[in-house]
Amino acid sequence: MIRFFYNLLLWLLLPVIALYHAYRSVSRGRRMAFAERFGFIPASDLDRVRGAEVLLVHAVSVGETIAVLPLLKALKARYPGKRVVLSNGTETGRSVALKSGVPDLCIYFPFDYPFAVATMLERLKPRLVVIMETEIWPNFNHHAARLGIPVVLANGRISDRSFGRYQRLSWFFAPVLRTFSALCMQTAQDASRIIAIGAPAGKVSVAGNLKYEIPLREISAAQSAALKAEYRVPPEAFVFTGASTHPGEEELVLDAYQALLAAGGDNFLVLVPRHPERAASVAELIRKRGLSFRLRSSLVTGVPAARPGEILLLDTVGELMKIFSLSDLVFMGGSLVPTGGHNPLEPASCGVPVLFGPHMENFREIAAGFLSYGAALKVADGNALSEQVVTLARDAELRQTIGGQGLKILQDNSGATDRHLAAVDRCLNERTASEAAQGRTRG
């Protein structure tokens, strides 16, 4: 009965969903891919996995895609005869997946209409599905269960902000949670929360956070120099990066940069809005400050290096790890405004010291770990950001200490990939055993 009303609501909302998706795609200059959104995978794509067993992994956007890459590599190594297909919900996530070259096929995840999820699953016929973080789609899980396809929730988390809402709607979510074959949660708190919402305790385990599985990327002076040349960054400048910033944060990062310039020395800012389509509005903020800047997309062959005191504004996707590798200090955005923060593990994997604000709700465990390790500094507001940027620019030893602790927290928290693989192994073996038992019964 619950699914009946859920599907009725979906059909009533179909024009709104279609128009909103079309608007977001066109406004951001991205293809709509309506066929895939309704489960119709192009035949040319299906040919790439035809004849092989498929493992389907779903990651919504950029952060989830980056986090799942080590698991994808491990799945390919563990099951060399199978094909790993990655579905995304966003164009930016798909772009990162394609550039990685890890999945055998990249597709879009369908809207949760019964015919759409049925079409996609029946065409791919996956042996198993892995869904990153807390993506709960009733029709998708229901149809997978009907086909006998195990579904594993990977890197599961229930944020402080979401928990109350999930509990109030447990009558809706509990039946869906029971269709998962395994729920691998990041922490014991996440595990207890998802059980409270209605997941069967016997299917829930604490597997750790896949985002800690980022490969360490300590680079040499020669590699750093090569990256700086690629991005036309002044070779001797102190590079401060404001990463994944949101509206209201670019002004604070620019304040900090101007304080750094006023303190003296050769300095350079790389500014990376979370959504590249905001580059034009961020560029206008920079112009109003009278500062000189370049867009990443304008760095064609032959363009000379920038000068200290200028800014590189990133208006492209998929280059953030390179930027972290050439940075001396990184501020992670989404944390001085109440959007929940962004992942500090990525700059930490490069040995770069990290600053973030008080709003790290989406990464509460990671942020707490960073602070306890001394792997990051928390700034309360824009003034504190300016003070810390100036202080750290002058103290190379402190930067090295903080960066080293970032590498240590990654090393100390490894192992999530193996724990997730164990859950996948168990679910695949259970499916094989179930099919064998059914075959014996028929015989």
C-alpha positions, 0 to 999 in steps of 0.5 A, a space after each residue: 500500500 505504501 508503494 502504491 501511494 509512493 508511485 501515485 505521487 511519482 506519476 503526479 510529479 512526473 511533469 515537474 521532475 522532467 521539467 526540473 531535470 531539463 532546466 538544470 541540464 540546459 542551465 548548466 550546459 549538460 545533456 539531459 540523457 532522458 533515455 538513460 534516466 528512464 532505464 534505456 541504456 544505449 545498445 552500444 554501451 550494453 555491447 561493452 558488457 554483454 556476455 559477462 556478469 555485471 556488478 553495478 555500483 551507484 554513486 550520486 555525485 563527485 564526492 561519492 564517485 571519488 570515494 568509491 574508486 578504490 572499491 571499484 578497483 578492488 572489485 575488478 581485481 577480486 572478480 576479473 571475469 566480471 564487468 563493473 558498471 558505475 551509475 551516477 546521478 549527476 553529470 559532474 559525477 559521471 565526468 569524474 568516473 569517465 576520467 578515472 578510467 576505472 569502470 567498464 561502463 558509466 551510465 546514469 541512474 534511472 528515476 525511481 519509476 517502476 518501468 525505468 528501474 525494471 528496464 535498467 535492471 533487466 537489461 544489465 542483469 547485475 549479479 549484485 548492486 552496491 549503492 554508495 551512502 544513504 541512497 534509498 529508492 523503494 522501486 529500485 530495491 523492490 525490483 532488485 529483490 524480485 529478480 533475486 539481485 542482492 543490494 549492498 549499502 556501502 559507506 552508509 551514514 545517517 547525518 545529524 540533520 537527517 536522523 530525525 526526519 528518517 525516524 519520523 518517516 520510518 514507516 516508509 523507510 523500514 520496508 525498503 531497508 529490509 530489502 537490502 542484503 547488507 548495510 555497511 555503515 561508516 560508524 557505530 553511531 550510523 549503524 545504531 541509527 539505521 537500525 532505529 529507522 528499521 534496518 534488520 540488525 543482522 544485516 548491519 555492520 560497521 565497515 568504516 569509511 571508504 573515503 579514508 581509502 584515498 591513495 597517499 599522494 605525496 609529490 616531489 619538488 619536481 612534480 610540484 613544479 611541473 603541476 605549477 607550470 601546467 596551471 601557470 602558477 608562479 613557481 616560488 609563490 605560496 599557494 593558498 587554495 579555497 576549495 569547493 566554496 559556496 555563495 557567501 564563502 568566496 568573499 571570506 576567502 578573498 578577504 583572507 587572500 587580501 590579508 595575506 597579500 598585505 602581510 607581504 611575500 609572494 602569494 597566489 590564490 586558487 579559487 574553486 567554486 563547488 559548482 563550476 557554473 558559478 564561475 561568472 558570478 565569482 569572477 565578478 566578485 574578484 573584479 570588484 576587489 580590483 584583483 587580477 585573475 585567470 580562468 582555468 579554461 583560458 590556460 591554452 598553450 603558450 599562455 605565460 605564468 601568472 604573477 604573484 598576487 593574482 588568482 586562478 579561478 577554476 571553472 572546470 571539473 575533475 582537476 581538484 586533486 592536482 590543485 591540492 598537490 600544488 597547494 601549500 594550504 587549503 581551506 575546504 568550503 561549505 563549512 563557513 556557511 551551513 551546507 555541511 562541509 566537504 571532504 578534507 581527506 582529499 587535500 590531506 592525502 597530498 600532505 597539505 594542511 587543511 582549514 575548515 569552518 564550524 559547519 562540517 555536519 556531513 563529515 562529523 566523524 572525519 572532522 572530529 578525527 582531523 581535529 583530534 589528530 591535529 591534522 586540521 585547524 577549525 576556524 570560527 568565521 572569516 576573521 579567524 580564517 584570515 588570521 590562520 592563513 597569514 599565520 600558516 603562510 609564515 610557519 612552514 614547520 607548522 604546515 608540515 606538522 599538520 600535513 604530516 598528521 593528515 597523512 597519518 590519519 589516512 594510514 591509521 583508518 585504512 581497511 574499509 575496502 576489505 570490510 566492504 569486499 567481505 560483505 560483497 563476497 558474502 552476498 554473492 556466495 549467498 546468491 549462488 547458494 540460493 540459485 543452486 538450492 533452487 536448481 536442486 528443488 526443480 530437479 
